[in-house]
């Protein structure tokens, strides 16, 4: 489902930030072509997109099944790069990689190694989230590119990871307080730049509370009339929000808590 694709791409971008020679220059789905972006930035950068997304469908169930999605990470460099390193005696030195064909190719090789390490080492919260959203990677494909835009010589590499994705939750019920989706949204909500998007995703997933049989019908793409005819429905009995019911059923008077009615 597209919400899992979105969460996977965002988690990858956050996991890569400040973990490669690109530093914080990690862009999510930049619209401008990579040659135009690197001509303006010059410094090493990463651009993440999710291109192909394939799902094996059974019947009309368009949300769950075997997902296969391409996470495309474009790496580019158009300047000399300085890399911190140890001098062998406990001190720090800086190694300058020149802006030559050989130097740019070397930089891209280092960056690709750093990208793979950042996504597959369980050492940051966002990396752990990405690994949970992506239970398996089927293929890793790396393509080289180079050009000159407006007199700026640059080198680029396109890394494509073909990934399995987990299913997105079926809407119509509150998200559990634990699990990968709870972790994804809590981390997004803690980030001021992503808090608004987190609220939007949560509202899209939870939506309006509906009975379990309707949620199953929605997930399977089965018309409600057909589901009801099969005996899976519960009529049009209004759904009671359990939280609202409990809060309304309990009243406090003089410090004494009493239950005012029984649960249906």
Secondary structure, 3 states (H helix, E strand, C coil): CHHHHHHHHHHHHHHHCCCCCCCCCEEECCCCCHHHHHHHHCCCEEEEEEEEEEEEEECCEEEEEEEEEEEEEEEEECCCEEEEEECCCCCEEEEEECCCHHHHHHHHHHHHHHHHHHHHCCCCHHHHHHHHHCCCEEEEEEEEEEEEECCEEEEEEEEEEEECCCCCCCCCCCCCCCCHHHHHHHHHHCCCCCHHHHHHHHHHHHCCCCCHHHHHHHHHCCCHHHHHHCCCCCCCCCCCCHHHHHHHHEEEECCEEEECCCCC
